[in-house]
Amino acid sequence: PEEYDRMGKENSSGSPSGNPRDTASTPPPVSAQEGPVIPETFVSGFMSKVAPWFRRGVQEDSHEFLRLLIDAMQNSCKGARNDKTAAASGNGSEDTEYPFRLFRGTVESNVKCSACRATSCKIDPIEDIGLDILPVKSNPPPQASNPYASSTRGAASMSSSRSTSPTSNMALADVQQALERFISSEHLDSGYKCEKCGKLGKATKTSRLASIPPILTLHLKRFRYGSGGGKRGGGGFDSGSSSTRSSRSARGGGGLQSDFDNVGPSGSAKIEGHVRFSAVLDVKPYLTPELQRGVFQKAICRLFAVVVHSGKNSHSGHYVAYVHNVSKKEWWKMDDARIVRVPWAEVQNAEAYMLFYRVTSHPVARQLKDVADAKEERARRVMDEIRRREEEAKNRAAAEEEDRKGGGA
């Protein structure tokens, strides 16, 4: 397979291409602050400014890292923005910056009281969807609702034989089944108090996506935390986010707490095994009816990145990522400093922890593309003007040289 070493060096001329730097036509080098971020600098800055509880040499959760990183990016954008008009109007705190526009959606939850039959509606922001992948109790639902689901070619929807998880002999829910579980009805216990009739009783809760971001992140809930453990506290299965804007957690997941081997320092353990996912995902069935009739009459998502955790619990192991080069239609495996091109078969057989989909024809994505295209067009015009002036200067120099030769004769 092709490999690329990220520790590549420039040649002796100081230019990656081998050509000496031409100060007349090459822009001056950007400062260190504007150039690529050195990994060591990034890690040190993240740990000191964003997550001081992170420790070098200690396994940390990639999902928590992503949530913290997006929050930090959002706060940085807010800090850099000097919009006095928005601040004066009270809109300065709205999450309209680039990071949240890319990653944040909303979930609509409807709770129906069993006594008065009144329904209350609430919309909450999310930055990813936490999916329960515990084995389904009944036969898998028909796949007709997602015609884009792809086969794993024998990479089995059953859990890995090397797994020490109690689900090792049971088929884990695939992504489509987990999404069906996400929108399924949840029966609340008798402690629910209705906002309309004020009675304590039972209720039914349903949830659907009220809006989706251009980048849809699916978090497969593989980790279970014992009492006193969890992502910075709390027991049960991982809830998805340490942020105040916590991601929606799929329901279920009890009954396996005492059956895990390889329990980590805080009581964490992992559900191992393959979870089937497809390269193309139709999320329209999981949207609210209003959204389905509106801008997302088609809601097709294409996979472009996969994060994989190898290990027995959240406090040990190793992370790798698979990233899709969309323009070249190639998949690459990112394993520390080793980057290798891999076939799609390897990607779809991976035991995914996080899945990243881009929503095709998303309104925000179209807006960002228009902005990028406009910048590219401006840059092209600037370069054309530079080349025109260089050509004029070259012609003038040639003419002056001819004049000198003519005068000397």
C-alpha positions, 0 to 999 in steps of 0.5 A: 500500500501507498504510505506517506510519512508526515515527518517529511522534510523539505529539500536543501533548497528550502522548497518542497517542490525542489525549486529555489524560492523566487521572492519576486513571485512567491508570497512571503512565508506566513508567520508561525502563528498563521501557518500549520499547527505543530501537533506538540503545540496543539496538544500542549495548548489544548491541555492547558487552555481547554482540558487541564484534567487531560494527562500525557500518557493517559488514555482519553476519550476521543468523543469527549475530546471532539466535544471539548474541541468544538466548544473551544473553537466556538468560544474562540470564534465568539471571542474574536468577533467584535459585533457590537450591534449583535451584543447590543441587541442581545444576539451576541450569545447566539451560537451562529459561528462556523463550528456550530453551524457545521456540527450542531443540530436539534432534537424535538422531544414530545411527551404525551401524558397518559392521564390527560393526553396532552403533549408537551414539546421541547427542542434541544441542541445536539452536537452528535447522536449517541446510538445504543448498539446493544443487541436487538431482542427481536428479529432485525427490522426490514432494510427497506427504509434505507435502500442505501445500506451496504453489505459488509461482505461477510464481515459480519454483523455478529460481534468479533470472536475475540471479544470479551464483551457479554454480547460476543455471541449476540448480533449488535444493532447496526446503525439503521437499527440503532437509529430506529431505536433512537426515534422509538417510543419511550415509556416514562415511569409513574414519576412524570408530572404533566405540565398541563394537568399537574398529575403524576403518572406515566407518559410516552416520549418520542424524539426526532431530529428537528434539524441536522448539521452539514456534518452529522456525527454518530457516536456508537455507545460502546463504553459502560461506566460503573458507579462513580465512573463515567465521563467525568462522573456518573454511572451507566452507559456513556451519555455522549457529552461532557458539554452543557449541550449534551448529546442525545443518549439512546435509551436502554443499555441496562442489565449488563453491568456485572457481565463485563471483563477488562474493567477499567480504573473507573469501572469502564468496560467496552462493548466490542464487536462489529456494528454494520454501517454503510457508506451512504445513509438516508436519515429522512425517516428520522426527521420531524414531518415538518423537516421532511416536507421542507428543505430535506425532502431528500436527506442523503448522507455520505460517510467521510470519516471513521474513528476506531478504538482498539482496547478493552475499556476507555482507559486503555487502547489506541485510536486510529481514524479512516478518512475519505479523500472525496476528490480522489475517492480514496480511503486513508488510514491515520495511525499516528505518524503512519498514513496508509491508503486502504480499500473500502473493505477494510473501512467497513469491517472496522469496529467503529466508535464514531462515524462522520457523515456529510449531508449532501446538498445541505443549505449551510454547506451550499452557503459555505461553498459559495463563500469558498468559491467567491474567495477562490475566484478573487484569488484567481483574479489577483493571480491573473493580475500579478501574472499580467504585471509580471508579463508587462514588466518582462516586456518592458525590460526586453524593450529597454534592452533592445533600445540599449543595444540599438543605441550602442550600435 
